[in-house]
């Protein structure tokens, strides 16, 4: 009664409290909305991270392994000797004692194909995860298309169905049909026990029969270059890394020179003409590869985020600073021979 009497006789006293109460309520509501949104965002990020780990991470790691092997061969003057793909898979001891580079390289490509099949099978489960969809764009579209060899009229052609069969075959030998379980041991054991498995592996060995001298032009080396660039773009975009940028630039200069010597329509990576001019930025994929609606400015900002310290991408090419502060500049408009010489001198 005393409180009611006080309020009735002092209305100004009540008005002094109304404002702060309303403000406090608004602040509380806004705070709850912010916390709710942050919680949802965190939960979504966790779901997307889990989706990538479950479905795309094996393919990213497999692509890195394939790139690494061809980098060693092309840039470091390595050479494949396709001599171990005989009638039967070699004995376990001879392989373990000194794993042949031709067999281990074919295994790496097979694992990539198996990972691609696995990723495609996960699509219904993670259809709303953009990074998963982006991964499928590279593995089931670009990388698969490059192995077909049609773009450059390569004599080495592995059809879509062949790639799918090989990937599915070796994926299904694992207990849980997961590429996480596909290792070199299970691959060799399967090839030793199954003539069909060994024959499938031999089909991919023709990828290694390409002349590794990239100072000369050929349709086969152009097809291999496209294959490697798509893998590099896939790996670097998913990992937000510039690990293979020097190798990528070299491969792009090779394709640029290849186009200059062609009388037919020039080949391209993502958009018509991206390998014919002098603008290196034009060779990178847009974020929305289907609609092609990402501006060049946004693309530059996105790709610059993955550059390592001491490496800078520009319209003209790539500048790199080594650990001893030595700098070299590789131009997109340079010949592949010039870029290759610089890379070998600055490894």
N, C-alpha and C positions, 0 to 999 in steps of 0.2 A: 504493500500500500504506500509506503514512504517513497519507493522508487517511482511508482506511477504518479504520485502527487508531484514529485520533483520534475518529472518529464513534462507533465501537463502545464505546470507553472513556469517552466523554463524551456520553451520550444527551441530556443537557440542552442541549448546544450545538446539536444538530439541532432541537430543539423551538423554540429561539429564532428559527429561520429559517422554520419552517413557516407561522406566522401571517402574517408580512409577505408571503410568496410568494403565499399564498392571496388575501390582500387585494389585492395587486398584480394578480393574475389577474382578480379580480372587477371591479376598477376598469377594467382593459383591456377586458374584455367589455362592461361598461356603456358605456364610451366608444365602442366600435365600434358598439353598438346606437344610441346617440345620433347619432353621425355618419351612420349608415345612414338613420335616420329623417329627419334634417335634409336629407340629400341627396335622399331620395325626395320630401320635402315641397317642396323647392326645384324639383325636376324637375317635380312635378305642377303647381306654380304657373306654371312656364314654359309647360307644355303648355296650361293653361287660358288663360293670357294670349295665347298664339298662337291658340288656338281662337276667342277673342273678337275678336282682330284680324282673323282670316281671315273670320269669319262675321257677327258682330254689330256690330262697330265702324261699318261704313257705315250701318247702320240707325240707330244712336245719333246719328251726325252729321246724318243726313237729318232725323230728328225734331227736332233742335235748330234746323235751318234753317226748318222749317215753323212751329214755335212762335214763332220770332223774327219771322217775317213777320206772323202773326196778332196778335202782341203789338203790333207797330207800328200795325196797322190798328185794333184794338179799343181799346187803351189810349191810344195817341198820337193818336187821332182821325183816323187815316188812312181812306182810302176806296178801295175797288176800283171800277174802271170796266171792266166786262167788254165791251170794245168792239173788241178785237183778234182775236177768234175769228170771222173771216169765212170765206168759202168756201175760201180758200187761205191758207196760212201766209205772213205778211208777208215782204218781201225781207230778205236778210241785213243790208244796210246800215241799214235803218230800225230793226232790232232791236238791232244792236250800238251804234248811235249813242245810243239812249236806250231801254234794255231795258224794255218795258212790264211793270208790276207784275202785271198779270193773267196774262201768259204765264210770267213767271219764277216766280210762285207755283204755277201748275199744274205747272211743271217740278219744283218742290220736292216736291210731293205725289206726282208720278209716280216720282221717285227713291225716295221712302219706300216706295212699293208694290213697286218693283223690288228694293229691299233686303230687303223682307219675303219675297219669293219666293226670293231667293238664300239667305236665312237658313234658310228651310224646307227647301231643297234640301241644306243642309249638316247637317241634323239627324242622318241616319244616321252621318255621320262623327264627330260630337261629341255623341252621345246621352248620354254619361256626364258631360258638363260642365254643372254646375248653372246657371251663369250663361247659357249658351247656351239651355238649356231655359226659363229665366226670360224671356229675350229673346223667344223664340218665343211664350210665353204672352201677352206684350203685343202683339206685332206681328201674329200670326196669329189671336189670339183677341179681345182687348179692342179694339184699334184698328180691326181689320177689322169687328167687330160694330158699332161706333159709326158707321161710315160707311154702314152699311146703313139707318140711320135708323128702324128699326122701334120701338125703345124709346120714342121720343118722338112717334111717328106723324108724322115729318117728311115733307114732300112731296119733299124732296131725298133720294133713296135710290140708293145704288150697291151693287148686289148683290155677294155674295161672288165669284161667277163673273166678274163684270165687273172687279172689283179684281184678281183673279188673272190675267185675260187682259191687262189693261193693264200690270201689273207684269212679266209674262213677256215680253210683246211688246217693251217697251223695254229689258229686261234682255238679251234675246237679240240686240239690235242691236250690242252690244259684242263685240269680237273674241273675248274669252275668257269671255263670259257672266258678267261680274263687275261689280257696281255701282261698284267703284273706278274703272272706265273710263267710266261714264255721266256725262258733263258736259253743260253747256248747249249747247256747240257740236254735239256728236253728236246731241243731242235736236232742235235746230233743223234741222240738215241732213236728218235722217230725216223730219221733218214736212214739209219743203219737197219732198222727193222721193217721199213716200208719202202719198196722200190718206187712206188708212186710219189712218195714224199720227196725222195731224192731227185726224181725227174722234174718235179715242180721247182725245186731249188735250182736245177740246171737251167730251167727256162730263164731265170733271172740273171744267170751268169753272163748272158750276152751283153748286159749293161757294162760289164767290165772289159769287153773286147774292143772298146773305143780307144783310139789312139790318144794318149795322154798329152801329146804335144799341142798345146793350145796357142801356138804361134801360127798354126795353119787352120784354115777354115774347113768345116765339113757339116753336113746336115745332122749327123749323129752327135757331134760335140755341141751344136746349137741346141738340140733337144735336151741334152744332158744339162746344159747351162740353164735352160728354162726350168727344168726339174729342180735344180739346186736353188735357184732364186726363189721359187715358190716355197721351198722348205725353209729357207732363211727368213723370208717374210713371216711365215707361220710361226717359227720359233721366236723371232725377235719381237713380234707383236704380242704373243702370249706371255713372254717373259719380261716384256718391256726392257729389252736389252739391245745393245749395239754390238754384241760379241762378234758377229760375222760380217760387219759392214764393209771391211776392206775386200773380203772375198766377193761380196755381193757386187761391189763397184766393178771389180775386174770382170766378173761374168757379164755384167751389163755392157761393158765396153766391147766384150767379145761379140755379143749379139748386135750391138750397134754397127760394128764393122761387117758382121755377117749380112746385115740388111743392105749395106752400101754395095755389096757385091751381087745382090739379087735383082733379077729383072721382073720377078713376080711381086705381088703385093707384100710389103714389109710385114714381118711378124711383130706382135706387140705383147706386152705382159697383161695389162689391165684395160687400157684405153688406146684406141687407134692412134698411132704416131708417137707413143711414149718412148720408143727406142730409136727414133729417127732424128730428133733434134739434139740440142746441146744442154737441155735442162734436166739435170739429174733428178730433181724433185718429181718430175713427171712420171718417173718409173715406179713410184711407190703406190701401193693400193690405197684407195679411198676407204674411209671407215664403213660407209655403206656401199658395198661393192655391187649391189644389185641396181640401186637407183643412181649411183655415181653423182651424188649431190653434195659431197663434202667440198668446201672451198679449199683452194690451195693454201690459204693462210692457216686454216684449221688443221690441215694435214701437216704442215710444217711444224706447228706448235705441238701436235701430238707425237710426231716422230722425234722431235728434238728432246722430248722428255726421256727417251730411252738411250740417248747418247751418253757414252762414258766420258769421264774427265779426260781432256787431252785429245778428244776426237770431235770434229765439227763437220756436219754435212752442209753443203751449200748448193746453189743452183749449178755451180761448175763442177762439183765433185766432192772430194773428201780431204780434209786436212787432219793430220795426226801428229801429236807430240809424244815422243818416246820418253822413257823414264830418265834418260840423260839429256832431256830438253832438245833433242834433235827433231826437226820438223820435216815432214815430207807432204807433198801435195799431189794427189792423184786426180786428174781431170777425166770427167766423163767423155769428153771429146777426144781424149788421147787414144792412141792405139793400144790394144790389149797387151802387146809386147812391151810397151813402155811401162804400163801399170804393173805388169808381172815382174819386170826388172826391179821396180821400186819396192814392191812387196817383198820380194826375196831378199833385198838388201836391208829391209827394216823389220824383219821378223824378230 
